[in-house]
């Protein structure tokens, strides 16, 4: 009777295995509730200020509208639209970079009174699109006919397809890198195992296909949201000019090199017979594969979270290491699970080697994850009050469960290694089966059991050396009499003392039939022995549960890459709160000065109007101690926001009249406590620099 290896399912998981599956189900349920409650934004830059402010009422029409963001954004002409009460555009369409993450668009002259709508759609530095709108009024508020769509940028069918492609890309990278690393580093004989080959090739196909889909969907994802724009060559050309487009194209080129690596690994390397040649080729594959894997991981680091924010130079290599550790652990875990269920055999030493690789990967994940958490969350408050922080807590809990299940797998691995004593697991299992079959006759002489391996096919046949010298062939399953060996390909039956002469047609068919029957019997016997090994069955159950938790961890990790970091979200909230608390009005600062020279005393008043983020007018008035105008040879002003490491922003005002200097278009990119430095010169050698801290915005 033919038996097959048990498939993953409730029947295959009993005892602690079922308890772990229940735990995983509960975690998934908690994850779903957190995701529903958090509703994380799909963007990582945030609008921190504008001029005019949201809801502001100004006396006269401004010359331009400026927007300030928490980080640098990609903005093209048309990214900011200003609409009058009738819904007609009143901006010039050309956006300008004002510096310090601020951007502006000029307005047409002669605007009427009423309520105007500002709509913007930009791409943050970590590749995610953001959009929004606000209103301001000239003279007095009025009714408006502007109706903005409720759908956010990146939503709809295009957004769904784009997100699916991102999930598939991460999964494909994990499988192809982890599977190839498992073959080279843990079980080199696995290069000839067909299921393992299919796994790695499937991962490459998934990653390549997902990258192509992402590249095509990039234009509608960050723009119109229409699926038809995916095939617009002009818009595709625009995408290729962006940082994200360059990263995706680079990934495709690296995947071409990865295809060559896979072809050599499962082709020339698997067919090598000479041990030295095989070692040399393995070393070359390890070096080349590592370079390609690092390059592919860098395409994410250079275009997403790690490329923006604080310490980007450190964050990018740390992110690459984090991705590689994830792939080595979870991708190798997928390969091990497949081998335990589909491969004819797997050496105990290979399982032990992967256990060590997994341990090193977990250590690397813990170190890099700790740094990334500090960088992206920023505070304990953000850890519990932001969607990113809550998802991070879920991920930490899942990783803790994963490490716990992995420790169970390590115990099973140790038992297999101890039982095998250097043999393959199936050989040790055969001994266990024989001992359990005759526990009372343990003093009787046992039949020695051996296992013959085929280095090409990965198939091992169990040989009973006490049955008259009959041996199971490794490929054809041929049977030989009187001590003759089994043929490996021809499956021919040879008589004692005779060579392999010509056979009659009927005898050839009979021999082939017997060979097939013998092969089927060998396979069935092999599976019975394999399935009877309690250690291997325990390892399969624990690895199956481990892989299930790993899938959830990978999904949460992918969601985190599209969630606004807690640090950015808190900064945006604080900026909005500060902006709301501060009343708009001119900022006035008085500076009494004394340069120490003749006629070197006086007073300077600096006025900043309207005294908020965006464009301002600067006026400086200098007077002598008697109150008359002081015509100073030179006056210079600078603004520094030390809390955000912004500035100094120098301003050189022009002389308007005696004792009066002015500058227009002075940009204050964000609210905060600014340090104002004023330098006055009363002669060629006498000057002094004064400073005060003032709240602007």
Long-range contacts (C-beta under 8 A, 24 or more apart in sequence): 1-524, 2-520, 2-523, 2-524, 3-524, 3-527, 3-528, 3-531, 4-527, 5-341, 5-342, 5-527, 5-530, 5-531, 6-531, 6-537, 7-341, 8-341, 8-544, 12-540, 12-541, 12-544, 13-541, 13-544, 13-545, 14-541, 16-408, 17-541, 17-542, 17-544, 17-545, 20-405, 20-542, 20-545, 21-545, 21-548, 23-401, 24-401, 24-545, 24-548, 24-549, 24-552, 27-394, 27-397, 27-398, 27-401, 27-549, 27-552, 28-552, 30-394, 31-394, 31-398, 31-552, 31-556, 34-390, 34-391, 34-394, 35-391, 35-559, 37-390, 38-387, 38-390, 38-391, 39-387, 40-387, 40-388, 40-391, 40-559, 40-562, 40-563, 40-564, 41-387, 41-563, 41-564, 41-569, 42-128, 42-129, 42-152, 42-154, 42-159, 42-562, 42-563, 42-564, 43-124, 43-128, 43-129, 43-130, 43-154, 43-564, 44-71, 44-124, 44-125, 44-126, 44-128, 44-130, 44-305, 44-308, 44-564, 44-565, 44-568, 45-69, 45-70, 45-71, 45-72, 45-73, 45-122, 45-124, 45-125, 45-126, 45-128, 45-130, 45-568, 46-70, 46-130, 46-564, 46-568, 46-569, 46-571, 46-572, 46-575, 47-120, 47-130, 47-132, 47-572, 48-101, 48-571, 48-572, 48-575, 48-576, 48-579, 48-613, 48-670, 48-671, 49-575, 49-579, 49-612, 49-613, 49-614, 49-669, 49-670, 49-671, 49-697, 50-118, 50-134, 50-613, 50-614, 51-612, 51-613, 51-614, 51-615, 52-136, 52-614, 53-136, 53-579, 53-584, 53-612, 53-613, 54-134, 54-135, 54-136, 55-134, 55-135, 55-136, 56-136, 56-137, 56-584, 57-136, 57-137, 57-138, 57-139, 57-140, 57-141, 58-136, 58-137, 58-138, 59-138, 59-139, 60-138, 61-107, 61-109, 61-110, 61-111, 61-138, 62-107, 62-615, 63-106, 63-107, 63-615, 64-104, 64-105, 64-106, 64-107, 64-615, 65-91, 65-104, 65-105, 65-107, 65-118, 66-98, 66-102, 66-103, 66-104, 66-613, 66-614, 66-615, 66-667, 67-102, 67-103, 67-104, 67-118, 67-120, 68-100, 68-101, 68-102, 68-613, 68-614, 68-669, 68-670, 69-101, 69-102, 69-103, 69-122, 69-124, 70-101, 70-568, 70-571, 70-572, 70-575, 71-101, 71-124, 71-125, 71-126, 71-308, 71-309, 71-568, 72-101, 72-125, 72-308, 73-101, 73-103, 73-122, 73-123, 73-124, 73-125, 73-130, 74-122, 74-123, 74-124, 74-125, 74-242, 74-243, 75-103, 75-122, 75-123, 79-103, 79-120, 79-121, 79-122, 80-105, 80-118, 80-119, 80-120, 81-118, 81-119, 81-120, 82-107, 82-116, 82-117, 82-118, 83-116, 83-117, 83-118, 83-119, 83-144, 83-146, 84-111, 84-112, 84-114, 84-116, 85-112, 85-114, 85-115, 85-116, 85-142, 85-143, 85-144, 85-145, 85-146, 86-145, 87-144, 87-145, 87-146, 90-116, 98-615, 98-667, 98-669, 99-649, 99-667, 99-669, 100-646, 100-649, 100-667, 100-669, 100-670, 101-669, 101-670, 102-613, 102-614, 102-667, 102-669, 104-614, 104-615, 111-138, 112-138, 113-137, 113-138, 113-139, 113-140, 113-142, 114-138, 114-139, 114-140, 114-141, 114-142, 114-144, 115-141, 115-142, 115-143, 115-144, 116-144, 117-144, 117-146, 117-148, 119-148, 121-153, 121-223, 123-222, 123-242, 123-244, 124-308, 125-307, 125-308, 126-303, 126-304, 126-305, 126-307, 126-308, 127-243, 127-244, 127-303, 127-304, 128-154, 128-562, 129-153, 129-154, 129-221, 129-222, 151-225, 153-222, 153-225, 154-221, 154-222, 154-225, 155-225, 156-225, 157-227, 158-217, 158-220, 158-221, 158-225, 158-226, 158-227, 158-230, 159-221, 159-225, 161-213, 161-217, 161-227, 162-213, 162-214, 162-217, 162-218, 162-221, 163-562, 165-210, 165-211, 165-213, 165-214, 165-217, 166-210, 166-214, 166-558, 166-561, 166-562, 167-555, 167-558, 168-206, 168-207, 168-209, 168-210, 169-206, 169-207, 169-210, 169-211, 169-214, 170-554, 170-557, 170-558, 171-203, 171-206, 171-554, 172-203, 172-204, 172-205, 172-206, 172-207, 172-208, 172-210, 173-203, 173-207, 173-296, 173-297, 173-323, 173-327, 174-203, 174-326, 174-327, 174-330, 174-331, 174-334, 174-554, 175-199, 175-200, 175-202, 175-203, 175-206, 175-331, 175-334, 176-200, 176-203, 176-204, 176-207, 176-258, 176-262, 176-331, 177-203, 177-293, 177-296, 177-324, 177-327, 177-328, 177-331, 178-327, 178-328, 178-329, 178-330, 178-331, 178-332, 178-333, 178-334, 178-335, 179-203, 179-331, 179-332, 179-334, 179-335, 180-261, 180-262, 180-265, 180-289, 181-289, 181-293, 181-327, 181-328, 181-331, 181-332, 181-357, 182-331, 182-332, 182-335, 182-336, 182-354, 182-357, 183-265, 183-335, 184-265, 184-282, 184-285, 184-286, 184-289, 185-286, 185-353, 185-357, 186-332, 186-350, 186-351, 186-353, 186-354, 186-357, 187-339, 187-346, 187-347, 187-350, 187-353, 187-354, 188-278, 188-282, 189-347, 189-350, 189-453, 189-455, 189-458, 190-335, 190-339, 190-343, 190-346, 190-350, 190-458, 191-265, 191-266, 191-269, 191-270, 192-266, 192-270, 192-455, 192-456, 192-457, 192-458, 193-339, 193-343, 193-344, 193-458, 194-458, 195-338, 195-339, 195-342, 195-343, 196-335, 196-338, 196-339, 196-343, 197-266, 199-334, 199-335, 199-338, 200-262, 200-265, 200-266, 200-335, 201-262, 201-266, 203-331, 204-255, 204-258, 204-259, 204-262, 207-255, 207-296, 208-252, 208-255, 211-248, 211-251, 211-252, 211-255, 212-252, 214-248, 215-239, 215-245, 215-248, 215-249, 215-252, 218-242, 218-244, 218-245, 218-248, 243-302, 243-303, 243-307, 244-303, 247-299, 247-300, 247-302, 247-303, 248-299, 248-303, 250-295, 250-299, 251-296, 251-299, 254-292, 254-295, 254-296, 254-299, 255-296, 257-288, 257-292, 258-289, 258-292, 258-296, 261-285, 261-288, 261-289, 261-292, 265-289, 270-456, 271-456, 293-324, 293-327, 294-320, 294-324, 297-323, 297-324, 297-327, 300-561, 304-561, 305-372, 305-376, 305-561, 305-565, 309-375, 309-376, 309-565, 309-567, 309-568, 310-375, 311-375, 314-371, 315-371, 315-372, 315-375, 318-368, 318-371, 318-372, 319-368, 319-372, 321-364, 321-368, 322-364, 322-365, 322-368, 322-369, 322-372, 324-364, 325-361, 325-362, 325-364, 325-365, 325-368, 326-361, 326-365, 326-554, 326-557, 328-357, 328-358, 328-360, 328-361, 329-357, 329-358, 329-361, 329-362, 329-365, 329-550, 330-550, 330-553, 330-554, 332-357, 332-358, 332-361, 333-358, 333-543, 333-546, 333-547, 333-550, 334-547, 334-550, 336-543, 337-540, 337-543, 337-544, 337-546, 337-547, 340-536, 340-539, 340-540, 340-543, 341-540, 343-458, 344-458, 344-459, 344-460, 344-526, 345-424, 345-425, 345-426, 345-451, 345-453, 345-458, 345-459, 345-460, 345-526, 345-530, 346-424, 346-425, 347-424, 347-425, 348-413, 348-416, 348-417, 348-419, 348-420, 348-423, 348-424, 348-425, 348-428, 349-417, 351-413, 351-416, 351-417, 351-425, 351-539, 352-413, 352-414, 352-417, 355-409, 355-410, 355-413, 358-406, 359-410, 362-403, 362-406, 365-399, 369-399, 375-567, 376-565, 376-566, 376-567, 377-565, 377-566, 377-567, 378-565, 378-566, 378-567, 378-570, 379-566, 379-567, 379-570, 381-570, 382-566, 382-567, 382-569, 382-570, 383-566, 385-566, 386-564, 386-566, 386-569, 386-570, 387-563, 387-564, 387-569, 388-560, 388-563, 388-564, 388-565, 388-566, 388-569, 389-566, 391-556, 391-559, 391-560, 391-563, 392-560, 392-566, 394-556, 395-553, 395-556, 395-557, 395-560, 398-549, 398-552, 398-553, 398-556, 399-553, 401-549, 402-546, 402-549, 402-550, 402-553, 405-542, 405-545, 405-546, 405-549, 406-546, 408-542, 409-539, 409-542, 409-543, 409-546, 412-535, 412-538, 412-539, 412-542, 413-539, 415-535, 415-538, 416-533, 416-535, 416-536, 416-539, 419-535, 423-451, 424-451, 424-453, 424-460, 425-530, 425-533, 425-535, 425-536, 426-451, 426-460, 426-462, 426-526, 426-529, 426-530, 426-533, 427-451, 427-462, 428-533, 429-529, 429-530, 429-532, 429-533, 429-535, 429-536, 430-462, 430-529, 432-532, 432-533, 432-534, 433-529, 433-532, 433-533, 454-488, 460-526, 461-522, 461-526, 462-522, 462-525, 462-526, 462-529, 472-518, 472-522, 473-515, 473-518, 473-519, 476-515, 476-519, 477-515, 477-516, 477-518, 477-519, 477-520, 477-521, 477-522, 478-511, 478-515, 478-518, 479-514, 479-515, 479-518, 491-515, 491-516, 491-518, 575-670, 575-671, 578-671, 578-672, 578-697, 579-612, 579-613, 579-671, 579-697, 582-612, 582-671, 582-695, 582-697, 584-610, 584-611, 584-612, 585-610, 585-611, 586-610, 586-611, 587-611, 587-694, 587-695, 587-696, 589-676, 589-692, 589-694, 591-678, 591-680, 591-690, 591-692, 593-680, 593-688, 593-690, 594-688, 595-680, 595-681, 595-682, 595-683, 595-686, 595-687, 595-688, 596-686, 596-688, 597-682, 597-683, 597-685, 597-686, 598-683, 598-686, 599-682, 600-682, 600-683, 600-686, 601-625, 602-630, 602-632, 602-680, 602-682, 604-635, 604-678, 604-680, 604-690, 606-637, 606-676, 606-678, 608-666, 608-668, 608-696, 611-696, 611-697, 612-668, 612-671, 612-696, 612-697, 613-668, 613-669, 613-670, 613-671, 613-696, 613-697, 614-667, 614-668, 615-664, 615-665, 615-666, 615-667, 616-665, 616-666, 616-667, 616-668, 617-662, 617-663, 617-664, 617-665, 617-666, 618-651, 618-653, 618-662, 618-663, 618-664, 618-666, 619-653, 619-660, 619-661, 619-662, 620-653, 620-660, 620-661, 620-662, 620-678, 621-659, 621-660, 622-659, 622-660, 622-661, 622-680, 623-659, 628-659, 629-657, 629-658, 629-659, 629-660, 630-659, 631-658, 631-659, 632-659, 632-680, 632-681, 632-682, 633-681, 633-682, 633-683, 633-684, 634-679, 634-680, 634-681, 634-687, 635-661, 635-678, 635-679, 635-680, 635-681, 636-678, 636-679, 637-663, 637-676, 637-677, 637-678, 637-679, 638-676, 638-677, 639-666, 639-668, 639-674, 639-675, 639-676, 639-677, 639-696, 640-674, 640-675, 640-677, 641-670, 641-672, 641-673, 641-674, 641-675, 642-675, 643-672, 643-673, 644-670, 644-672, 646-670, 647-674, 647-675, 648-677, 668-696, 668-697, 670-697, 671-695, 671-696, 671-697, 672-696, 672-697
